[in-house]
Amino acid sequence: MAKKKVAKKIDGLTFEQAFKELEETVAKLEEGDLSLEASLELYARGQQLTAYCGRLLEEATLKVTQMGKDG
């Protein structure tokens, strides 16, 4: 019976942690040594990490904008 990998939670990662994992994911995909199933799983994880990093950047931008208005 094949073991099912349990994906690590993304929520709670720092931007730096999520971005590092995203870089590693892209590198693995670029190697091209994975099965189609593994590639699809990694691609999906990369999409999730990209969205998460984007959300963190948007939140940081909003905070900086608000600080500029308050100051």
C-alpha positions in Angstrom: 0.0 0.0 0.0 1.4 3.4 -1.0 2.0 6.0 1.7 0.1 9.3 1.3 2.3 12.3 2.0 0.7 14.7 4.4 1.2 18.3 3.2 2.6 20.7 5.8 0.3 23.5 6.8 1.1 26.8 5.1 -0.8 29.1 7.5 1.6 30.1 10.2 4.7 30.0 8.1 6.7 33.2 7.9 7.1 34.9 4.5 10.7 33.8 4.5 9.9 30.1 5.2 7.1 30.0 2.6 9.3 31.7 0.0 12.2 29.3 0.7 9.9 26.3 0.3 8.5 27.9 -2.9 12.0 28.2 -4.3 12.8 24.6 -3.4 9.6 23.5 -5.1 10.4 25.3 -8.3 13.9 23.9 -8.3 12.5 20.3 -8.0 10.0 20.9 -10.8 12.7 22.3 -13.0 14.8 19.2 -12.5 12.2 17.2 -14.4 13.0 13.9 -12.6 9.5 13.5 -11.0 6.5 11.4 -12.0 3.5 13.2 -13.4 1.6 12.7 -10.1 4.5 14.0 -8.0 4.9 17.0 -10.4 1.2 17.8 -10.1 1.3 17.6 -6.3 4.4 19.9 -6.2 2.8 22.3 -8.7 -0.4 22.5 -6.5 1.8 23.2 -3.4 3.7 25.9 -5.3 0.4 27.5 -6.2 -0.7 27.5 -2.6 2.6 29.0 -1.5 2.5 31.6 -4.2 -1.0 32.7 -3.0 0.1 32.7 0.6 3.2 34.8 -0.1 1.1 37.2 -2.2 -1.3 37.6 0.7 1.4 38.3 3.2 3.0 40.9 0.8 -0.4 42.6 0.4 -0.9 42.8 4.1 2.6 44.3 4.6 1.9 46.8 1.9 -1.4 47.8 3.6 0.4 48.2 6.9 3.1 50.4 5.4 0.4 52.5 3.6 -1.5 53.0 6.8 1.6 54.0 8.7 2.3 56.6 6.1 -1.2 58.1 6.5 -0.9 58.1 10.3 2.5 59.7 10.4 
